[in-house]
Amino acid sequence: MLEMNEYVRVIQKLYSKSLILESPTDFHPVLHFYFTDALAHIDYTLSTLAYNYMSPRNIMSMEYMRWRLDEEKVGDRAHFPGFINWLKLEQPEMYEELPMLWTGVYDNDDPAQYRSFRIVLNPDDKRAIPADYLSTFIDEFFDPNFIKQLYATSSLARLFDEYLRNRPA
């Protein structure tokens, strides 16, 4: 890192967050996985913009992100993208309350995606994602109302379980 750029400040914001007042062991396992997955993609995107691409931090993150690719296909995790699209149609109020990173990446109608582990809002735009977007993603994922929805007893978790029970085989 040559200087303190805007992405470093957003990384510091991310790492100042804490779940110390929460009980992550009580989170719904799939929602917890995708919460952590989103944070890992935010971290990786920020790190590649803030630090040298081949810094030890980025090398370790790349290895971790490769592992996560296989993990998202395990068990009920594979159904999360379908769940987001189902929510959009069946529960639009709940869909609108989700973090925009989830609705962007997993909505079939949105061009946002993870590319090489980085967050890309528009694949045709070659500019780096603005730091303000990444800061907003962090705010949304650490919003207390959203965190409450990660618990296994939350309405979002119940909807996910309902989606699993009723989805076409």
C-alpha positions as CSV (number, residue, x, y, z in Angstrom):
1,M,0.0,0.0,0.0
2,L,1.6,3.2,-1.1
3,E,-0.9,5.6,0.6
4,M,-4.1,5.7,2.6
5,N,-6.7,5.7,-0.2
6,E,-10.4,5.7,0.1
7,Y,-10.6,1.9,0.0
8,V,-8.3,1.5,3.0
9,R,-10.7,3.7,4.9
10,V,-13.6,1.5,4.0
11,I,-11.6,-1.6,5.0
12,Q,-11.0,0.0,8.4
13,K,-14.8,0.6,8.6
14,L,-15.4,-3.1,7.8
15,Y,-13.0,-4.3,10.5
16,S,-14.4,-1.9,13.1
17,K,-17.7,-3.8,13.0
18,S,-18.4,-6.6,15.4
19,L,-21.1,-9.2,16.2
20,I,-20.1,-9.3,19.8
21,L,-23.7,-8.6,21.0
22,E,-25.1,-11.3,18.7
23,S,-25.1,-15.1,18.8
24,P,-23.9,-16.3,15.4
25,T,-24.3,-19.9,16.5
26,D,-28.1,-19.2,16.5
27,F,-28.0,-17.9,12.9
28,H,-29.7,-19.9,10.2
29,P,-26.8,-22.0,8.7
30,V,-27.5,-21.0,5.1
31,L,-28.1,-17.3,5.8
32,H,-25.0,-17.3,8.0
33,F,-22.9,-18.8,5.2
34,Y,-24.1,-16.2,2.7
35,F,-23.7,-13.4,5.2
36,T,-20.1,-14.4,5.7
37,D,-19.6,-15.0,2.0
38,A,-20.8,-11.5,1.2
39,L,-18.4,-10.1,3.8
40,A,-15.6,-12.1,2.3
41,H,-16.4,-10.7,-1.2
42,I,-16.5,-7.2,0.2
43,D,-13.2,-7.7,1.9
44,Y,-11.6,-9.2,-1.2
45,T,-12.9,-6.4,-3.4
46,L,-11.6,-3.8,-1.0
47,S,-8.3,-5.5,-0.6
48,T,-7.6,-5.7,-4.3
49,L,-8.3,-2.0,-4.6
50,A,-6.4,-0.9,-1.6
51,Y,-3.3,-3.2,-1.6
52,N,-0.9,-4.6,-4.1
53,Y,-2.7,-7.5,-5.9
54,M,0.0,-9.9,-4.8
55,S,0.2,-8.8,-1.2
56,P,0.1,-11.6,1.3
57,R,-3.3,-10.5,2.4
58,N,-4.7,-10.9,-1.1
59,I,-3.0,-14.2,-1.7
60,M,-4.5,-15.6,1.5
61,S,-7.9,-14.2,0.6
62,M,-7.7,-15.8,-2.9
63,E,-7.1,-19.2,-1.4
64,Y,-9.9,-18.8,1.0
65,M,-12.3,-17.6,-1.7
66,R,-11.5,-20.7,-3.9
67,W,-12.5,-22.9,-1.0
68,R,-15.8,-21.1,-0.6
69,L,-16.7,-21.7,-4.3
70,D,-17.2,-25.4,-3.5
71,E,-18.8,-24.8,-0.1
72,E,-21.7,-22.8,-1.7
73,K,-22.8,-25.9,-3.5
74,V,-23.0,-28.0,-0.3
75,G,-26.5,-28.9,1.0
76,D,-29.2,-26.3,1.1
77,R,-26.7,-23.5,0.3
78,A,-27.1,-24.3,-3.4
79,H,-30.7,-23.1,-3.2
80,F,-30.0,-19.6,-1.9
81,P,-29.9,-17.9,-5.3
82,G,-33.2,-19.4,-6.2
83,F,-34.6,-18.3,-2.9
84,I,-33.7,-14.6,-3.6
85,N,-35.5,-14.8,-6.9
86,W,-38.5,-16.5,-5.3
87,L,-38.6,-13.7,-2.7
88,K,-38.6,-11.1,-5.4
89,L,-41.8,-12.6,-6.8
90,E,-43.6,-14.0,-3.7
91,Q,-42.4,-11.7,-0.9
92,P,-41.4,-8.4,-2.5
93,E,-41.6,-6.5,0.8
94,M,-39.0,-8.9,2.3
95,Y,-36.9,-8.8,-0.9
96,E,-36.7,-5.0,-0.7
97,E,-35.4,-5.2,2.8
98,L,-32.4,-7.4,1.8
99,P,-28.9,-5.9,1.4
100,M,-28.5,-4.7,-2.2
101,L,-25.4,-6.9,-2.6
102,W,-27.6,-10.0,-2.2
103,T,-30.3,-8.7,-4.4
104,G,-27.8,-7.6,-7.0
105,V,-25.7,-10.6,-7.2
106,Y,-28.4,-13.3,-6.9
107,D,-31.3,-11.6,-8.8
108,N,-31.4,-13.2,-12.3
109,D,-32.4,-9.8,-13.7
110,D,-29.5,-7.8,-12.3
111,P,-26.1,-7.7,-14.0
112,A,-24.2,-7.5,-10.7
113,Q,-22.0,-10.6,-10.0
114,Y,-18.9,-11.9,-8.4
115,R,-16.1,-12.1,-10.9
116,S,-12.8,-13.5,-9.9
117,F,-14.1,-13.1,-6.3
118,R,-14.5,-9.3,-6.8
119,I,-17.9,-7.5,-6.7
120,V,-18.8,-6.2,-10.2
121,L,-22.0,-4.1,-10.4
122,N,-21.9,-3.9,-14.2
123,P,-19.7,-6.3,-16.3
124,D,-19.5,-3.7,-19.1
125,D,-18.1,-1.0,-16.8
126,K,-14.3,-1.3,-16.5
127,R,-14.0,1.2,-13.6
128,A,-13.4,0.1,-10.1
129,I,-16.5,-0.1,-7.9
130,P,-16.9,3.2,-6.0
131,A,-15.8,3.0,-2.4
132,D,-19.2,4.5,-1.3
133,Y,-21.0,1.4,-2.7
134,L,-18.7,-0.8,-0.6
135,S,-19.3,1.3,2.4
136,T,-23.1,1.1,1.9
137,F,-22.8,-2.7,1.6
138,I,-21.1,-2.9,5.0
139,D,-23.7,-0.6,6.5
140,E,-26.5,-2.9,5.2
141,F,-25.0,-6.1,6.4
142,F,-24.4,-4.7,9.9
143,D,-27.7,-3.0,10.2
144,P,-29.2,-4.4,13.4
145,N,-32.6,-5.1,11.7
146,F,-30.9,-7.1,9.1
147,I,-28.8,-9.1,11.6
148,K,-32.0,-10.0,13.4
149,Q,-33.1,-11.7,10.2
150,L,-30.1,-14.0,10.2
151,Y,-31.3,-15.9,13.2
152,A,-32.9,-19.3,12.6
153,T,-36.2,-18.2,14.1
154,S,-36.5,-15.0,12.0
155,S,-39.1,-14.4,9.3
156,L,-36.4,-14.6,6.6
157,A,-35.1,-17.9,7.9
158,R,-38.7,-19.3,8.0
159,L,-39.3,-18.1,4.5
160,F,-36.1,-19.8,3.3
161,D,-37.2,-23.1,5.0
162,E,-40.6,-22.7,3.4
163,Y,-39.0,-22.2,0.0
164,L,-36.9,-25.4,0.5
165,R,-40.0,-27.4,1.4
166,N,-42.1,-26.1,-1.5
167,R,-39.6,-25.7,-4.3
168,P,-39.9,-28.0,-7.3
169,A,-37.7,-31.0,-7.2
